[in-house]
Every structure is written in structure tokens, then in C-alpha cells.
Amino acid sequence: MELSLERYRHAALPSKYPEASEDQRLKPRISPHVFPGSAILGQDKSHFQRILNAWYGNSKQNWRLIYRASSHGYSASSFHRHCDGISPTYVIVLGTRGEICGGFSDAAWGRPPGKSHYVHSERAFVFTLYNHQDVPPTQFHLVKKPFAICYHPDSGPIFGAGADLLISSNCNTNMDSYSNLPHTYDGEGASPSVLMGDYNFMVADYEVFTPINSSSKINKSERYQ
């Protein structure tokens, strides 16, 4: 009732009272949980969700979880079974020391036509949200568009021809995941160690999200269950 009365009061006030427009109760609320179900960006990490939406270009965008390695399996086949054919996507990766990094692709995962395993993109980027090098949340932009993402049946998501970020099959039990940034992606602070602390690394978990809207390409049989 209080909020309704405040809105009524605000509508009745003449415009000469500027304090009315500054009342925080009158401003539209944006949920801090636009990536519902995320085990990586939950609780005290929810502010990272707003950063990802700012990079995406829509502060109010909500996302659907389609894959979580710790739930569906860490194998490459599990990733491809749930994520191939879907775009756009955010891949969010959690390192064993708490690092959070990943990548965005507007191109669908899956084997492309022709002989090349690389997929062109206009908007893809990789990013760090949390690292141990005092680098703030940063986007690393695409500089070689024909090599934005790569398909390999025996690997998880691959960003760049470097590869700038490669998540191996069964990445929670080996050190085969690696980052060769900068190569296809670049930006301030780019280095092989900025994403996960070292060139090779082990992954604690990773998640894949796609936007909830009619324009995203979803294979209904492969949605998150």
C-alpha cells in the first residue's frame, strides 16, 4: 500500500519538487538474478550477472541454463549433446582457485559446413570476471572473426584459433584445458594467465546459458532438464 500511495503522491506533485523523481521506491527494479540457477554466479557473485548483461547490451535480459558440467557430465560429448545448435550463448567457467572467466558467442556450437572446424562470429568475446592478478572484469574483443569459435568432438567449448580459451573433455580431472590469449581475441591486460592464473588449468565447473526470448536458436530436445 505504501508504494501505491507514493506513486499517487508523485503523480499529484507539481514538477517543481525534484525530490519526488529521486525517490528510490519509484524507480523500476531490475532483478539481480538474471542467470537463475547458476551455481557459479549465485550468492555473493550475483553482481557479475549485471556485468554480463551490460556486455550483452540488455540490462534486463534473462537467461536459461542449458548445461552444467557438474550436473550433466564433464565429457565433451555431454557438452555437445546439450549445447550444439544453440545460439547465442554465454559459457561461464569456474576455476579450482575461484577464478571466473568464459566467453560469449552469437554463433551456434556444433560442426560447421565445409572442411574448417572454425566458425565466424561478429560479436563473440572472452572475458574475465574474477582472477588473482587484480585485473577487473574485462572483455577481450574478437580481432580475427573467421576463427571466433571452434568445433571439436573431443573437446568442450573452444574460443579462438590460439586457442584463446579451450575447455577439455573431463576438465575436472586433467590439466588439458588452456588459454593462449591473446590470439584471436585481445584487449588490455590480455595474457595466457589472466583467465585462470596459468596457461594450463583444471576446471571446477562450467555452465552454459542462452537468452530467454524468441530470437535465440534452441533445439527443444536439448534444453536443460
Contacts in CASP RR format, 6 or more apart in sequence:
PFRMAT RR
TARGET T0000
AUTHOR 0000-0000-0000
METHOD contacts of the structure
MODEL  1
MELSLERYRHAALPSKYPEASEDQRLKPRISPHVFPGSAILGQDKSHFQR
ILNAWYGNSKQNWRLIYRASSHGYSASSFHRHCDGISPTYVIVLGTRGEI
CGGFSDAAWGRPPGKSHYVHSERAFVFTLYNHQDVPPTQFHLVKKPFAIC
YHPDSGPIFGAGADLLISSNCNTNMDSYSNLPHTYDGEGASPSVLMGDYN
FMVADYEVFTPINSSSKINKSERYQ
2 25 0 8 1.000
3 25 0 8 1.000
6 23 0 8 1.000
6 25 0 8 1.000
6 26 0 8 1.000
7 26 0 8 1.000
9 20 0 8 1.000
10 20 0 8 1.000
10 21 0 8 1.000
10 23 0 8 1.000
10 26 0 8 1.000
13 20 0 8 1.000
20 26 0 8 1.000
30 50 0 8 1.000
30 59 0 8 1.000
30 60 0 8 1.000
31 62 0 8 1.000
32 46 0 8 1.000
32 47 0 8 1.000
32 49 0 8 1.000
32 50 0 8 1.000
33 42 0 8 1.000
33 46 0 8 1.000
33 49 0 8 1.000
34 49 0 8 1.000
34 50 0 8 1.000
34 53 0 8 1.000
34 60 0 8 1.000
34 61 0 8 1.000
34 62 0 8 1.000
34 63 0 8 1.000
35 41 0 8 1.000
35 42 0 8 1.000
35 49 0 8 1.000
35 52 0 8 1.000
35 63 0 8 1.000
35 65 0 8 1.000
35 90 0 8 1.000
35 92 0 8 1.000
35 209 0 8 1.000
36 62 0 8 1.000
36 63 0 8 1.000
36 65 0 8 1.000
37 65 0 8 1.000
38 49 0 8 1.000
38 65 0 8 1.000
38 92 0 8 1.000
38 207 0 8 1.000
38 209 0 8 1.000
39 68 0 8 1.000
39 70 0 8 1.000
39 205 0 8 1.000
39 207 0 8 1.000
40 92 0 8 1.000
40 93 0 8 1.000
40 94 0 8 1.000
40 100 0 8 1.000
40 205 0 8 1.000
40 206 0 8 1.000
40 207 0 8 1.000
41 48 0 8 1.000
41 49 0 8 1.000
41 52 0 8 1.000
41 92 0 8 1.000
41 100 0 8 1.000
42 49 0 8 1.000
45 100 0 8 1.000
45 129 0 8 1.000
45 130 0 8 1.000
48 100 0 8 1.000
48 129 0 8 1.000
48 130 0 8 1.000
48 137 0 8 1.000
50 59 0 8 1.000
51 129 0 8 1.000
51 137 0 8 1.000
52 90 0 8 1.000
52 92 0 8 1.000
52 104 0 8 1.000
52 127 0 8 1.000
52 129 0 8 1.000
53 59 0 8 1.000
53 60 0 8 1.000
53 61 0 8 1.000
55 104 0 8 1.000
55 125 0 8 1.000
55 127 0 8 1.000
55 139 0 8 1.000
56 90 0 8 1.000
56 104 0 8 1.000
56 211 0 8 1.000
61 211 0 8 1.000
61 212 0 8 1.000
61 213 0 8 1.000
62 211 0 8 1.000
62 212 0 8 1.000
63 90 0 8 1.000
63 209 0 8 1.000
63 210 0 8 1.000
63 211 0 8 1.000
63 212 0 8 1.000
64 209 0 8 1.000
64 210 0 8 1.000
64 211 0 8 1.000
64 212 0 8 1.000
64 223 0 8 1.000
64 224 0 8 1.000
65 207 0 8 1.000
65 208 0 8 1.000
65 209 0 8 1.000
65 224 0 8 1.000
66 82 0 8 1.000
66 83 0 8 1.000
66 86 0 8 1.000
66 89 0 8 1.000
66 208 0 8 1.000
66 209 0 8 1.000
66 210 0 8 1.000
66 222 0 8 1.000
66 223 0 8 1.000
66 224 0 8 1.000
67 78 0 8 1.000
67 79 0 8 1.000
67 82 0 8 1.000
67 83 0 8 1.000
67 207 0 8 1.000
67 208 0 8 1.000
67 224 0 8 1.000
68 205 0 8 1.000
68 206 0 8 1.000
68 207 0 8 1.000
68 208 0 8 1.000
68 224 0 8 1.000
69 78 0 8 1.000
69 79 0 8 1.000
69 171 0 8 1.000
69 172 0 8 1.000
69 203 0 8 1.000
69 205 0 8 1.000
69 206 0 8 1.000
69 207 0 8 1.000
70 172 0 8 1.000
70 205 0 8 1.000
72 78 0 8 1.000
72 81 0 8 1.000
72 82 0 8 1.000
74 169 0 8 1.000
74 170 0 8 1.000
74 171 0 8 1.000
74 172 0 8 1.000
74 173 0 8 1.000
74 203 0 8 1.000
75 169 0 8 1.000
75 170 0 8 1.000
76 152 0 8 1.000
76 153 0 8 1.000
76 154 0 8 1.000
76 155 0 8 1.000
76 156 0 8 1.000
76 168 0 8 1.000
76 169 0 8 1.000
77 153 0 8 1.000
77 169 0 8 1.000
79 109 0 8 1.000
79 156 0 8 1.000
79 157 0 8 1.000
79 167 0 8 1.000
79 208 0 8 1.000
80 109 0 8 1.000
80 110 0 8 1.000
80 153 0 8 1.000
80 156 0 8 1.000
81 222 0 8 1.000
82 208 0 8 1.000
82 222 0 8 1.000
82 224 0 8 1.000
83 89 0 8 1.000
83 109 0 8 1.000
83 157 0 8 1.000
83 208 0 8 1.000
83 222 0 8 1.000
84 108 0 8 1.000
84 109 0 8 1.000
84 110 0 8 1.000
84 111 0 8 1.000
84 219 0 8 1.000
84 222 0 8 1.000
85 108 0 8 1.000
85 109 0 8 1.000
85 110 0 8 1.000
85 217 0 8 1.000
85 219 0 8 1.000
85 222 0 8 1.000
86 108 0 8 1.000
86 109 0 8 1.000
86 208 0 8 1.000
86 210 0 8 1.000
86 216 0 8 1.000
86 217 0 8 1.000
86 218 0 8 1.000
86 219 0 8 1.000
86 222 0 8 1.000
87 105 0 8 1.000
87 106 0 8 1.000
87 107 0 8 1.000
87 108 0 8 1.000
87 109 0 8 1.000
87 210 0 8 1.000
87 216 0 8 1.000
87 217 0 8 1.000
88 104 0 8 1.000
88 105 0 8 1.000
88 106 0 8 1.000
88 107 0 8 1.000
88 123 0 8 1.000
88 210 0 8 1.000
88 211 0 8 1.000
88 216 0 8 1.000
89 104 0 8 1.000
89 105 0 8 1.000
89 109 0 8 1.000
89 208 0 8 1.000
89 209 0 8 1.000
89 210 0 8 1.000
90 102 0 8 1.000
90 103 0 8 1.000
90 104 0 8 1.000
90 208 0 8 1.000
90 209 0 8 1.000
90 210 0 8 1.000
91 102 0 8 1.000
91 103 0 8 1.000
91 104 0 8 1.000
91 105 0 8 1.000
91 157 0 8 1.000
91 159 0 8 1.000
91 167 0 8 1.000
91 206 0 8 1.000
91 207 0 8 1.000
91 208 0 8 1.000
92 100 0 8 1.000
92 102 0 8 1.000
92 103 0 8 1.000
92 206 0 8 1.000
92 207 0 8 1.000
92 208 0 8 1.000
92 209 0 8 1.000
93 99 0 8 1.000
93 100 0 8 1.000
93 101 0 8 1.000
93 102 0 8 1.000
93 165 0 8 1.000
93 167 0 8 1.000
93 196 0 8 1.000
93 203 0 8 1.000
93 205 0 8 1.000
93 206 0 8 1.000
94 100 0 8 1.000
94 203 0 8 1.000
94 204 0 8 1.000
94 205 0 8 1.000
94 206 0 8 1.000
95 196 0 8 1.000
95 201 0 8 1.000
95 202 0 8 1.000
95 203 0 8 1.000
95 204 0 8 1.000
95 205 0 8 1.000
96 201 0 8 1.000
96 202 0 8 1.000
96 203 0 8 1.000
96 204 0 8 1.000
97 132 0 8 1.000
97 197 0 8 1.000
98 130 0 8 1.000
98 204 0 8 1.000
99 128 0 8 1.000
99 130 0 8 1.000
99 131 0 8 1.000
99 132 0 8 1.000
99 195 0 8 1.000
99 196 0 8 1.000
99 197 0 8 1.000
99 201 0 8 1.000
100 128 0 8 1.000
100 129 0 8 1.000
100 130 0 8 1.000
101 126 0 8 1.000
101 127 0 8 1.000
101 128 0 8 1.000
101 129 0 8 1.000
101 131 0 8 1.000
101 165 0 8 1.000
101 195 0 8 1.000
101 196 0 8 1.000
102 126 0 8 1.000
102 127 0 8 1.000
102 128 0 8 1.000
102 159 0 8 1.000
102 165 0 8 1.000
102 195 0 8 1.000
102 206 0 8 1.000
103 124 0 8 1.000
103 125 0 8 1.000
103 126 0 8 1.000
103 127 0 8 1.000
103 157 0 8 1.000
103 159 0 8 1.000
103 165 0 8 1.000
104 123 0 8 1.000
104 124 0 8 1.000
104 125 0 8 1.000
104 126 0 8 1.000
104 127 0 8 1.000
105 119 0 8 1.000
105 121 0 8 1.000
105 123 0 8 1.000
105 124 0 8 1.000
105 148 0 8 1.000
105 149 0 8 1.000
105 159 0 8 1.000
106 121 0 8 1.000
106 122 0 8 1.000
106 123 0 8 1.000
106 124 0 8 1.000
107 119 0 8 1.000
107 120 0 8 1.000
107 121 0 8 1.000
107 124 0 8 1.000
107 148 0 8 1.000
107 149 0 8 1.000
108 119 0 8 1.000
108 217 0 8 1.000
109 149 0 8 1.000
109 151 0 8 1.000
109 157 0 8 1.000
110 119 0 8 1.000
110 151 0 8 1.000
111 117 0 8 1.000
111 151 0 8 1.000
111 153 0 8 1.000
112 118 0 8 1.000
112 119 0 8 1.000
112 151 0 8 1.000
117 150 0 8 1.000
117 151 0 8 1.000
117 152 0 8 1.000
118 146 0 8 1.000
118 147 0 8 1.000
118 148 0 8 1.000
118 149 0 8 1.000
118 150 0 8 1.000
118 151 0 8 1.000
118 160 0 8 1.000
118 161 0 8 1.000
119 148 0 8 1.000
119 149 0 8 1.000
119 150 0 8 1.000
119 151 0 8 1.000
120 145 0 8 1.000
120 146 0 8 1.000
120 148 0 8 1.000
121 142 0 8 1.000
121 145 0 8 1.000
121 148 0 8 1.000
121 149 0 8 1.000
122 142 0 8 1.000
122 145 0 8 1.000
123 142 0 8 1.000
124 142 0 8 1.000
124 148 0 8 1.000
124 149 0 8 1.000
124 159 0 8 1.000
124 185 0 8 1.000
125 139 0 8 1.000
125 140 0 8 1.000
125 141 0 8 1.000
125 142 0 8 1.000
125 185 0 8 1.000
126 139 0 8 1.000
126 140 0 8 1.000
126 159 0 8 1.000
126 164 0 8 1.000
126 165 0 8 1.000
126 181 0 8 1.000
126 185 0 8 1.000
126 195 0 8 1.000
127 137 0 8 1.000
127 138 0 8 1.000
127 139 0 8 1.000
127 140 0 8 1.000
128 135 0 8 1.000
128 137 0 8 1.000
128 138 0 8 1.000
128 140 0 8 1.000
128 194 0 8 1.000
128 195 0 8 1.000
129 137 0 8 1.000
130 137 0 8 1.000
131 194 0 8 1.000
131 195 0 8 1.000
131 196 0 8 1.000
131 197 0 8 1.000
132 197 0 8 1.000
133 193 0 8 1.000
133 194 0 8 1.000
133 197 0 8 1.000
135 189 0 8 1.000
135 194 0 8 1.000
138 187 0 8 1.000
138 188 0 8 1.000
138 189 0 8 1.000
138 194 0 8 1.000
139 187 0 8 1.000
140 164 0 8 1.000
140 181 0 8 1.000
140 182 0 8 1.000
140 185 0 8 1.000
140 186 0 8 1.000
140 187 0 8 1.000
140 190 0 8 1.000
141 185 0 8 1.000
141 186 0 8 1.000
141 187 0 8 1.000
142 148 0 8 1.000
142 184 0 8 1.000
142 185 0 8 1.000
143 182 0 8 1.000
143 184 0 8 1.000
143 185 0 8 1.000
143 186 0 8 1.000
144 160 0 8 1.000
144 161 0 8 1.000
144 183 0 8 1.000
144 184 0 8 1.000
147 160 0 8 1.000
147 161 0 8 1.000
147 162 0 8 1.000
147 184 0 8 1.000
148 159 0 8 1.000
148 160 0 8 1.000
148 184 0 8 1.000
149 157 0 8 1.000
149 158 0 8 1.000
149 159 0 8 1.000
149 160 0 8 1.000
150 158 0 8 1.000
150 159 0 8 1.000
150 160 0 8 1.000
150 161 0 8 1.000
150 163 0 8 1.000
151 158 0 8 1.000
152 158 0 8 1.000
154 169 0 8 1.000
155 166 0 8 1.000
155 167 0 8 1.000
155 168 0 8 1.000
155 169 0 8 1.000
156 166 0 8 1.000
156 167 0 8 1.000
156 168 0 8 1.000
156 169 0 8 1.000
156 171 0 8 1.000
157 165 0 8 1.000
157 166 0 8 1.000
157 167 0 8 1.000
157 206 0 8 1.000
157 208 0 8 1.000
158 165 0 8 1.000
158 166 0 8 1.000
158 167 0 8 1.000
159 165 0 8 1.000
159 166 0 8 1.000
159 184 0 8 1.000
159 185 0 8 1.000
160 183 0 8 1.000
160 184 0 8 1.000
160 185 0 8 1.000
161 183 0 8 1.000
161 184 0 8 1.000
162 180 0 8 1.000
162 183 0 8 1.000
162 184 0 8 1.000
163 178 0 8 1.000
163 179 0 8 1.000
163 180 0 8 1.000
163 183 0 8 1.000
163 184 0 8 1.000
164 179 0 8 1.000
164 180 0 8 1.000
164 181 0 8 1.000
164 182 0 8 1.000
164 183 0 8 1.000
164 184 0 8 1.000
164 185 0 8 1.000
165 179 0 8 1.000
165 181 0 8 1.000
165 195 0 8 1.000
166 177 0 8 1.000
166 178 0 8 1.000
166 179 0 8 1.000
167 177 0 8 1.000
167 203 0 8 1.000
167 206 0 8 1.000
168 174 0 8 1.000
168 176 0 8 1.000
168 177 0 8 1.000
168 203 0 8 1.000
169 176 0 8 1.000
171 177 0 8 1.000
171 202 0 8 1.000
171 203 0 8 1.000
171 206 0 8 1.000
172 202 0 8 1.000
172 203 0 8 1.000
172 204 0 8 1.000
172 205 0 8 1.000
173 202 0 8 1.000
174 202 0 8 1.000
175 200 0 8 1.000
175 201 0 8 1.000
175 202 0 8 1.000
176 200 0 8 1.000
177 196 0 8 1.000
177 200 0 8 1.000
177 201 0 8 1.000
177 202 0 8 1.000
177 203 0 8 1.000
178 192 0 8 1.000
178 199 0 8 1.000
178 200 0 8 1.000
178 201 0 8 1.000
179 192 0 8 1.000
179 193 0 8 1.000
179 194 0 8 1.000
179 195 0 8 1.000
179 196 0 8 1.000
179 199 0 8 1.000
179 201 0 8 1.000
180 192 0 8 1.000
180 199 0 8 1.000
181 190 0 8 1.000
181 191 0 8 1.000
181 192 0 8 1.000
181 194 0 8 1.000
181 195 0 8 1.000
182 190 0 8 1.000
182 191 0 8 1.000
192 198 0 8 1.000
192 199 0 8 1.000
193 199 0 8 1.000
210 216 0 8 1.000
210 218 0 8 1.000
END
